[in-house]
């Protein structure tokens, strides 16, 4: 039986302020933001409350950044609100002739959906992945990763922007490339500035996640 989590009124106010900042501004609050919003004079008081929230597993903090705060499933539960997930903007899925800026905003998820660490949403612009069941305007669920396997659909950074393609490995040249799932587009060879950011794990539909087929690594 899971132990009931207790939280002070001030800790709940801070947790709510973190949520409001994520939802309304697209990023967590700084110490100064929290002090201003909650009329707290001391940085140490904020630090102590954040440590308490982290110890109770209501938030996770990323070291080395003032805004590196995430709310956990238990944190959303304490606030009695639906989980939210970052939407990092639009990624191009067509010929690599244009790119789109990344902008932060957050979307609500169903209570039944469990948020995994480093998960985010990305909206598709283009038709280069239609044979994998990914259409223009689809919102995909991605998870950041340091490891990728053959035929994973990935978010890759290149040419100053991002693209969604299938990652391909083979024993002959070209050994590594990005493959569109539309025959009218050519493969994209890796360049020195190509970086794979995340693996596509599902589609965001009506606040729920439709998982990618693990056998075909596509949505059809």
C-alpha atoms as an extended CHARMM CRD file, in Angstrom:
* protein
*
       220  EXT
         1         1  UNK       CA              0.0000000000        0.0000000000        0.0000000000  PROA      1               0.0000000000
         2         2  UNK       CA              1.4170000000        3.3630000000       -1.0670000000  PROA      2               0.0000000000
         3         3  UNK       CA              2.1420000000        5.7670000000        1.7920000000  PROA      3               0.0000000000
         4         4  UNK       CA             -0.0150000000        8.8940000000        1.7300000000  PROA      4               0.0000000000
         5         5  UNK       CA              1.9300000000       12.0180000000        0.7980000000  PROA      5               0.0000000000
         6         6  UNK       CA              1.5410000000       15.0060000000        3.1190000000  PROA      6               0.0000000000
         7         7  UNK       CA              2.3170000000       18.5270000000        1.9760000000  PROA      7               0.0000000000
         8         8  UNK       CA              2.2770000000       21.9090000000        3.7000000000  PROA      8               0.0000000000
         9         9  UNK       CA              0.1590000000       24.8140000000        2.4900000000  PROA      9               0.0000000000
        10        10  UNK       CA              3.2830000000       26.7260000000        1.3790000000  PROA      10              0.0000000000
        11        11  UNK       CA              4.6940000000       23.7160000000       -0.4720000000  PROA      11              0.0000000000
        12        12  UNK       CA              1.4000000000       23.3060000000       -2.3090000000  PROA      12              0.0000000000
        13        13  UNK       CA              1.4530000000       26.9950000000       -3.2360000000  PROA      13              0.0000000000
        14        14  UNK       CA              4.9330000000       26.5710000000       -4.7040000000  PROA      14              0.0000000000
        15        15  UNK       CA              3.8850000000       23.4430000000       -6.5850000000  PROA      15              0.0000000000
        16        16  UNK       CA              0.8770000000       25.2970000000       -7.9890000000  PROA      16              0.0000000000
        17        17  UNK       CA              3.1020000000       28.2360000000       -9.0040000000  PROA      17              0.0000000000
        18        18  UNK       CA              5.4050000000       25.8260000000      -10.8790000000  PROA      18              0.0000000000
        19        19  UNK       CA              2.4170000000       24.3290000000      -12.6960000000  PROA      19              0.0000000000
        20        20  UNK       CA              0.9860000000       27.7630000000      -13.5930000000  PROA      20              0.0000000000
        21        21  UNK       CA              4.3420000000       28.8750000000      -14.9660000000  PROA      21              0.0000000000
        22        22  UNK       CA              4.6670000000       25.7340000000      -17.0950000000  PROA      22              0.0000000000
        23        23  UNK       CA              1.1150000000       25.9700000000      -18.3960000000  PROA      23              0.0000000000
        24        24  UNK       CA              0.9370000000       29.7140000000      -19.0200000000  PROA      24              0.0000000000
        25        25  UNK       CA              4.5280000000       30.6800000000      -19.8470000000  PROA      25              0.0000000000
        26        26  UNK       CA              5.9800000000       27.4480000000      -21.2350000000  PROA      26              0.0000000000
        27        27  UNK       CA              8.7970000000       27.0200000000      -18.7210000000  PROA      27              0.0000000000
        28        28  UNK       CA              9.3300000000       26.6000000000      -14.9620000000  PROA      28              0.0000000000
        29        29  UNK       CA              9.7240000000       29.6510000000      -12.7100000000  PROA      29              0.0000000000
        30        30  UNK       CA             13.0600000000       30.9740000000      -11.4330000000  PROA      30              0.0000000000
        31        31  UNK       CA             13.7340000000       31.5760000000       -7.7410000000  PROA      31              0.0000000000
        32        32  UNK       CA             12.9870000000       35.2710000000       -8.2970000000  PROA      32              0.0000000000
        33        33  UNK       CA              9.6780000000       34.3840000000       -9.9690000000  PROA      33              0.0000000000
        34        34  UNK       CA              8.6670000000       32.2430000000       -6.9810000000  PROA      34              0.0000000000
        35        35  UNK       CA              9.7350000000       34.8710000000       -4.4430000000  PROA      35              0.0000000000
        36        36  UNK       CA              7.6940000000       37.5450000000       -6.2360000000  PROA      36              0.0000000000
        37        37  UNK       CA              4.5810000000       35.4210000000       -6.7590000000  PROA      37              0.0000000000
        38        38  UNK       CA              4.5230000000       34.0170000000       -3.2220000000  PROA      38              0.0000000000
        39        39  UNK       CA              5.9540000000       37.0100000000       -1.3320000000  PROA      39              0.0000000000
        40        40  UNK       CA              8.9590000000       35.0800000000       -0.0420000000  PROA      40              0.0000000000
        41        41  UNK       CA             12.0950000000       37.1210000000        0.6890000000  PROA      41              0.0000000000
        42        42  UNK       CA             14.7560000000       34.4040000000        0.9270000000  PROA      42              0.0000000000
        43        43  UNK       CA             16.3130000000       32.2220000000       -1.7760000000  PROA      43              0.0000000000
        44        44  UNK       CA             17.1220000000       29.6900000000        0.9480000000  PROA      44              0.0000000000
        45        45  UNK       CA             13.4390000000       29.3800000000        1.8580000000  PROA      45              0.0000000000
        46        46  UNK       CA             12.6250000000       28.5800000000       -1.7750000000  PROA      46              0.0000000000
        47        47  UNK       CA             15.4840000000       26.0530000000       -1.9070000000  PROA      47              0.0000000000
        48        48  UNK       CA             14.2710000000       24.3590000000        1.2850000000  PROA      48              0.0000000000
        49        49  UNK       CA             10.7160000000       24.0430000000       -0.0420000000  PROA      49              0.0000000000
        50        50  UNK       CA             11.9430000000       22.6770000000       -3.3980000000  PROA      50              0.0000000000
        51        51  UNK       CA             14.1300000000       20.1400000000       -1.6020000000  PROA      51              0.0000000000
        52        52  UNK       CA             11.1160000000       19.0440000000        0.4430000000  PROA      52              0.0000000000
        53        53  UNK       CA              8.9750000000       18.6930000000       -2.6840000000  PROA      53              0.0000000000
        54        54  UNK       CA             11.7240000000       16.7080000000       -4.3850000000  PROA      54              0.0000000000
        55        55  UNK       CA             12.1730000000       14.4380000000       -1.3400000000  PROA      55              0.0000000000
        56        56  UNK       CA              8.4480000000       13.7150000000       -1.4510000000  PROA      56              0.0000000000
        57        57  UNK       CA              8.8660000000       12.9110000000       -5.1890000000  PROA      57              0.0000000000
        58        58  UNK       CA              6.4380000000       15.6250000000       -6.2440000000  PROA      58              0.0000000000
        59        59  UNK       CA              8.9990000000       17.3490000000       -8.4770000000  PROA      59              0.0000000000
        60        60  UNK       CA             12.2840000000       16.5280000000      -10.1870000000  PROA      60              0.0000000000
        61        61  UNK       CA             15.0550000000       19.0780000000      -10.5000000000  PROA      61              0.0000000000
        62        62  UNK       CA             17.8060000000       19.2550000000      -13.0950000000  PROA      62              0.0000000000
        63        63  UNK       CA             21.0990000000       20.3380000000      -11.5980000000  PROA      63              0.0000000000
        64        64  UNK       CA             22.8510000000       23.3810000000      -13.0080000000  PROA      64              0.0000000000
        65        65  UNK       CA             19.8060000000       25.2320000000      -14.3120000000  PROA      65              0.0000000000
        66        66  UNK       CA             17.5270000000       27.6510000000      -12.4840000000  PROA      66              0.0000000000
        67        67  UNK       CA             14.4850000000       26.5450000000      -14.4870000000  PROA      67              0.0000000000
        68        68  UNK       CA             15.1380000000       22.7880000000      -14.4450000000  PROA      68              0.0000000000
        69        69  UNK       CA             11.9830000000       21.7660000000      -12.5600000000  PROA      69              0.0000000000
        70        70  UNK       CA              9.5040000000       19.0680000000      -13.6150000000  PROA      70              0.0000000000
        71        71  UNK       CA              6.3120000000       17.9880000000      -11.8730000000  PROA      71              0.0000000000
        72        72  UNK       CA              5.9140000000       14.2320000000      -11.3320000000  PROA      72              0.0000000000
        73        73  UNK       CA              2.7310000000       12.1600000000      -11.5920000000  PROA      73              0.0000000000
        74        74  UNK       CA              2.3730000000       12.3710000000       -7.7920000000  PROA      74              0.0000000000
        75        75  UNK       CA              2.7810000000       16.1410000000       -8.0090000000  PROA      75              0.0000000000
        76        76  UNK       CA             -0.0550000000       16.4250000000      -10.5020000000  PROA      76              0.0000000000
        77        77  UNK       CA             -2.0950000000       14.1500000000       -8.2410000000  PROA      77              0.0000000000
        78        78  UNK       CA             -1.5420000000       16.3610000000       -5.1880000000  PROA      78              0.0000000000
        79        79  UNK       CA             -2.8090000000       19.3340000000       -7.2140000000  PROA      79              0.0000000000
        80        80  UNK       CA             -5.7110000000       17.2220000000       -8.5250000000  PROA      80              0.0000000000
        81        81  UNK       CA             -5.0260000000       18.2920000000      -12.1120000000  PROA      81              0.0000000000
        82        82  UNK       CA             -4.3180000000       16.4600000000      -15.3400000000  PROA      82              0.0000000000
        83        83  UNK       CA             -0.6770000000       15.8960000000      -16.3270000000  PROA      83              0.0000000000
        84        84  UNK       CA              0.8350000000       18.2010000000      -18.9540000000  PROA      84              0.0000000000
        85        85  UNK       CA              3.5560000000       17.5590000000      -21.5150000000  PROA      85              0.0000000000
        86        86  UNK       CA              5.7680000000       20.0760000000      -23.3870000000  PROA      86              0.0000000000
        87        87  UNK       CA              5.0050000000       20.7690000000      -27.0450000000  PROA      87              0.0000000000
        88        88  UNK       CA              8.2810000000       21.8800000000      -28.6050000000  PROA      88              0.0000000000
        89        89  UNK       CA              6.7710000000       23.2790000000      -31.7900000000  PROA      89              0.0000000000
        90        90  UNK       CA              6.8130000000       22.1650000000      -35.4140000000  PROA      90              0.0000000000
        91        91  UNK       CA              9.2220000000       19.7630000000      -37.0930000000  PROA      91              0.0000000000
        92        92  UNK       CA              9.5360000000       19.5510000000      -40.8660000000  PROA      92              0.0000000000
        93        93  UNK       CA              8.5860000000       16.3230000000      -42.6140000000  PROA      93              0.0000000000
        94        94  UNK       CA              9.1300000000       17.1760000000      -46.2560000000  PROA      94              0.0000000000
        95        95  UNK       CA             12.0150000000       18.0700000000      -48.5070000000  PROA      95              0.0000000000
        96        96  UNK       CA             14.7040000000       19.7370000000      -46.4340000000  PROA      96              0.0000000000
        97        97  UNK       CA             14.0910000000       23.1840000000      -47.8520000000  PROA      97              0.0000000000
        98        98  UNK       CA             12.7350000000       24.8850000000      -44.7450000000  PROA      98              0.0000000000
        99        99  UNK       CA             12.8480000000       24.5930000000      -40.9960000000  PROA      99              0.0000000000
       100       100  UNK       CA             10.6430000000       25.7930000000      -38.1740000000  PROA      100             0.0000000000
       101       101  UNK       CA             11.4480000000       27.4030000000      -34.8230000000  PROA      101             0.0000000000
       102       102  UNK       CA             11.0110000000       25.5140000000      -31.5710000000  PROA      102             0.0000000000
       103       103  UNK       CA              8.5990000000       27.1590000000      -29.1380000000  PROA      103             0.0000000000
       104       104  UNK       CA              7.5850000000       25.9640000000      -25.6880000000  PROA      104             0.0000000000
       105       105  UNK       CA              4.0040000000       25.3560000000      -24.6900000000  PROA      105             0.0000000000
       106       106  UNK       CA              2.3330000000       22.5630000000      -22.7660000000  PROA      106             0.0000000000
       107       107  UNK       CA             -0.5820000000       20.2460000000      -23.5320000000  PROA      107             0.0000000000
       108       108  UNK       CA             -2.8740000000       18.3730000000      -21.1560000000  PROA      108             0.0000000000
       109       109  UNK       CA             -2.8590000000       14.5660000000      -20.9890000000  PROA      109             0.0000000000
       110       110  UNK       CA             -5.5300000000       12.1830000000      -19.7750000000  PROA      110             0.0000000000
       111       111  UNK       CA             -5.2500000000       11.1070000000      -16.1490000000  PROA      111             0.0000000000
       112       112  UNK       CA             -4.6340000000        7.5370000000      -17.3520000000  PROA      112             0.0000000000
       113       113  UNK       CA             -1.4910000000        8.4860000000      -19.2860000000  PROA      113             0.0000000000
       114       114  UNK       CA              1.8070000000        8.0830000000      -17.4850000000  PROA      114             0.0000000000
       115       115  UNK       CA              4.3690000000       10.7130000000      -18.4480000000  PROA      115             0.0000000000
       116       116  UNK       CA              7.8280000000        9.2930000000      -19.0560000000  PROA      116             0.0000000000
       117       117  UNK       CA             10.9650000000       11.2940000000      -18.3730000000  PROA      117             0.0000000000
       118       118  UNK       CA             12.1210000000       13.5230000000      -21.2500000000  PROA      118             0.0000000000
       119       119  UNK       CA              8.8810000000       13.0920000000      -23.2110000000  PROA      119             0.0000000000
       120       120  UNK       CA              7.6690000000       15.9050000000      -25.4790000000  PROA      120             0.0000000000
       121       121  UNK       CA              5.2880000000       16.6320000000      -28.3600000000  PROA      121             0.0000000000
       122       122  UNK       CA              6.1600000000       17.7930000000      -31.8470000000  PROA      122             0.0000000000
       123       123  UNK       CA              3.7600000000       18.8130000000      -34.6140000000  PROA      123             0.0000000000
       124       124  UNK       CA              4.4310000000       17.5530000000      -38.1390000000  PROA      124             0.0000000000
       125       125  UNK       CA              4.5230000000       19.8100000000      -41.1900000000  PROA      125             0.0000000000
       126       126  UNK       CA              4.8990000000       17.9880000000      -44.5110000000  PROA      126             0.0000000000
       127       127  UNK       CA              4.1380000000       14.6670000000      -46.1790000000  PROA      127             0.0000000000
       128       128  UNK       CA              7.4700000000       12.8200000000      -46.1910000000  PROA      128             0.0000000000
       129       129  UNK       CA              6.3330000000       10.2310000000      -43.6000000000  PROA      129             0.0000000000
       130       130  UNK       CA              2.8520000000        9.3500000000      -44.8880000000  PROA      130             0.0000000000
       131       131  UNK       CA              3.7760000000        5.7110000000      -45.6350000000  PROA      131             0.0000000000
       132       132  UNK       CA              4.5170000000        5.2720000000      -41.9240000000  PROA      132             0.0000000000
       133       133  UNK       CA              1.0710000000        6.6270000000      -41.0190000000  PROA      133             0.0000000000
       134       134  UNK       CA              2.3360000000       10.1110000000      -40.1560000000  PROA      134             0.0000000000
       135       135  UNK       CA              0.3870000000       12.8810000000      -41.8750000000  PROA      135             0.0000000000
       136       136  UNK       CA              0.7070000000       16.6400000000      -42.1140000000  PROA      136             0.0000000000
       137       137  UNK       CA             -0.5960000000       18.1920000000      -38.9000000000  PROA      137             0.0000000000
       138       138  UNK       CA             -0.1690000000       15.0740000000      -36.7570000000  PROA      138             0.0000000000
       139       139  UNK       CA              1.1860000000       15.6470000000      -33.2530000000  PROA      139             0.0000000000
       140       140  UNK       CA              3.7590000000       13.0120000000      -32.3270000000  PROA      140             0.0000000000
       141       141  UNK       CA              5.0260000000       11.9540000000      -28.9200000000  PROA      141             0.0000000000
       142       142  UNK       CA              8.8200000000       11.7800000000      -28.7100000000  PROA      142             0.0000000000
       143       143  UNK       CA             11.1770000000       10.6630000000      -25.9690000000  PROA      143             0.0000000000
       144       144  UNK       CA             14.7260000000       11.9080000000      -25.7510000000  PROA      144             0.0000000000
       145       145  UNK       CA             17.3210000000        9.1450000000      -26.0120000000  PROA      145             0.0000000000
       146       146  UNK       CA             21.0550000000        8.6160000000      -26.3650000000  PROA      146             0.0000000000
       147       147  UNK       CA             20.6130000000        5.2970000000      -28.1610000000  PROA      147             0.0000000000
       148       148  UNK       CA             18.7830000000        4.5080000000      -31.3970000000  PROA      148             0.0000000000
       149       149  UNK       CA             18.2390000000        1.2850000000      -33.3430000000  PROA      149             0.0000000000
       150       150  UNK       CA             17.7310000000        0.5700000000      -37.0190000000  PROA      150             0.0000000000
       151       151  UNK       CA             14.3880000000        1.7900000000      -38.4090000000  PROA      151             0.0000000000
       152       152  UNK       CA             13.4920000000        3.9440000000      -35.4140000000  PROA      152             0.0000000000
       153       153  UNK       CA             11.5100000000        7.0370000000      -36.4010000000  PROA      153             0.0000000000
       154       154  UNK       CA             13.4420000000        9.9300000000      -34.9310000000  PROA      154             0.0000000000
       155       155  UNK       CA             13.5130000000       13.6650000000      -34.4320000000  PROA      155             0.0000000000
       156       156  UNK       CA             16.8130000000       14.8350000000      -35.9170000000  PROA      156             0.0000000000
       157       157  UNK       CA             18.3810000000       18.2710000000      -35.7830000000  PROA      157             0.0000000000
       158       158  UNK       CA             20.0620000000       19.5330000000      -38.9450000000  PROA      158             0.0000000000
       159       159  UNK       CA             20.3380000000       22.6160000000      -41.1380000000  PROA      159             0.0000000000
       160       160  UNK       CA             19.4600000000       24.7450000000      -38.1190000000  PROA      160             0.0000000000
       161       161  UNK       CA             16.0680000000       23.0730000000      -37.6180000000  PROA      161             0.0000000000
       162       162  UNK       CA             14.4760000000       19.6880000000      -37.0110000000  PROA      162             0.0000000000
       163       163  UNK       CA             13.0590000000       16.9030000000      -39.1660000000  PROA      163             0.0000000000
       164       164  UNK       CA             11.2270000000       13.6300000000      -38.4970000000  PROA      164             0.0000000000
       165       165  UNK       CA             12.5380000000       10.6750000000      -40.5030000000  PROA      165             0.0000000000
       166       166  UNK       CA             13.3550000000        6.9730000000      -40.1890000000  PROA      166             0.0000000000
       167       167  UNK       CA             16.8770000000        6.2340000000      -38.9550000000  PROA      167             0.0000000000
       168       168  UNK       CA             18.5940000000        3.6020000000      -41.0970000000  PROA      168             0.0000000000
       169       169  UNK       CA             21.7370000000        1.5480000000      -40.4990000000  PROA      169             0.0000000000
       170       170  UNK       CA             23.2090000000       -0.8330000000      -43.0780000000  PROA      170             0.0000000000
       171       171  UNK       CA             26.4580000000       -2.7310000000      -43.7130000000  PROA      171             0.0000000000
       172       172  UNK       CA             27.3060000000       -0.9430000000      -46.9480000000  PROA      172             0.0000000000
       173       173  UNK       CA             27.5570000000        2.6710000000      -48.0650000000  PROA      173             0.0000000000
       174       174  UNK       CA             25.7870000000        4.8400000000      -47.1230000000  PROA      174             0.0000000000
       175       175  UNK       CA             26.0490000000        3.1600000000      -43.7450000000  PROA      175             0.0000000000
       176       176  UNK       CA             23.8910000000        5.6420000000      -41.8520000000  PROA      176             0.0000000000
       177       177  UNK       CA             21.1460000000        7.9170000000      -43.2010000000  PROA      177             0.0000000000
       178       178  UNK       CA             17.6560000000        9.3170000000      -42.6370000000  PROA      178             0.0000000000
       179       179  UNK       CA             14.9270000000        7.8220000000      -44.8040000000  PROA      179             0.0000000000
       180       180  UNK       CA             11.6220000000        9.5130000000      -45.7200000000  PROA      180             0.0000000000
       181       181  UNK       CA              8.5370000000        7.3040000000      -45.8680000000  PROA      181             0.0000000000
       182       182  UNK       CA              7.3710000000        8.8110000000      -49.1480000000  PROA      182             0.0000000000
       183       183  UNK       CA              8.9420000000        7.6370000000      -52.4210000000  PROA      183             0.0000000000
       184       184  UNK       CA              9.0260000000       11.1220000000      -53.9150000000  PROA      184             0.0000000000
       185       185  UNK       CA             11.7070000000       12.1960000000      -51.4110000000  PROA      185             0.0000000000
       186       186  UNK       CA             15.3850000000       11.2160000000      -51.3530000000  PROA      186             0.0000000000
       187       187  UNK       CA             17.3030000000        9.8800000000      -48.3890000000  PROA      187             0.0000000000
       188       188  UNK       CA             19.2100000000       12.3730000000      -46.2460000000  PROA      188             0.0000000000
       189       189  UNK       CA             22.8520000000       11.6130000000      -45.5260000000  PROA      189             0.0000000000
       190       190  UNK       CA             24.3040000000       12.4430000000      -42.1210000000  PROA      190             0.0000000000
       191       191  UNK       CA             26.3580000000       15.6510000000      -41.9310000000  PROA      191             0.0000000000
       192       192  UNK       CA             28.7130000000       16.8610000000      -39.2250000000  PROA      192             0.0000000000
       193       193  UNK       CA             25.9060000000       18.9230000000      -37.6650000000  PROA      193             0.0000000000
       194       194  UNK       CA             23.2830000000       16.1340000000      -37.7180000000  PROA      194             0.0000000000
       195       195  UNK       CA             22.1300000000       15.1990000000      -34.2260000000  PROA      195             0.0000000000
       196       196  UNK       CA             19.3810000000       12.7510000000      -33.3310000000  PROA      196             0.0000000000
       197       197  UNK       CA             17.3610000000       14.1470000000      -30.4500000000  PROA      197             0.0000000000
       198       198  UNK       CA             14.5460000000       11.7040000000      -29.7390000000  PROA      198             0.0000000000
       199       199  UNK       CA             12.6590000000        8.5700000000      -30.7350000000  PROA      199             0.0000000000
       200       200  UNK       CA              9.0010000000        8.7380000000      -31.7830000000  PROA      200             0.0000000000
       201       201  UNK       CA              6.9240000000        6.5780000000      -29.4340000000  PROA      201             0.0000000000
       202       202  UNK       CA              3.3420000000        7.5640000000      -30.2320000000  PROA      202             0.0000000000
       203       203  UNK       CA              0.7380000000       10.0370000000      -31.4820000000  PROA      203             0.0000000000
       204       204  UNK       CA             -1.0400000000       12.6010000000      -29.3010000000  PROA      204             0.0000000000
       205       205  UNK       CA             -4.7860000000       12.2240000000      -29.9640000000  PROA      205             0.0000000000
       206       206  UNK       CA             -7.5300000000       13.7350000000      -27.7960000000  PROA      206             0.0000000000
       207       207  UNK       CA             -5.2590000000       13.9700000000      -24.7180000000  PROA      207             0.0000000000
       208       208  UNK       CA             -4.2160000000       10.3260000000      -25.0990000000  PROA      208             0.0000000000
       209       209  UNK       CA             -1.2320000000        8.5640000000      -26.6620000000  PROA      209             0.0000000000
       210       210  UNK       CA             -1.6000000000        6.0780000000      -29.5270000000  PROA      210             0.0000000000
       211       211  UNK       CA              1.5920000000        3.9950000000      -29.2590000000  PROA      211             0.0000000000
       212       212  UNK       CA              3.7040000000        3.2440000000      -32.3120000000  PROA      212             0.0000000000
       213       213  UNK       CA              3.5900000000       -0.3780000000      -33.5210000000  PROA      213             0.0000000000
       214       214  UNK       CA              6.7480000000       -1.9590000000      -32.0060000000  PROA      214             0.0000000000
       215       215  UNK       CA              7.0440000000       -4.5000000000      -34.8600000000  PROA      215             0.0000000000
       216       216  UNK       CA              6.6360000000       -2.1770000000      -37.8520000000  PROA      216             0.0000000000
       217       217  UNK       CA              7.8610000000        0.9590000000      -36.0430000000  PROA      217             0.0000000000
       218       218  UNK       CA              5.0730000000        2.8690000000      -37.7670000000  PROA      218             0.0000000000
       219       219  UNK       CA              1.3910000000        3.7080000000      -37.2640000000  PROA      219             0.0000000000
       220       220  UNK       CA              0.0960000000        1.3840000000      -40.0150000000  PROA      220             0.0000000000
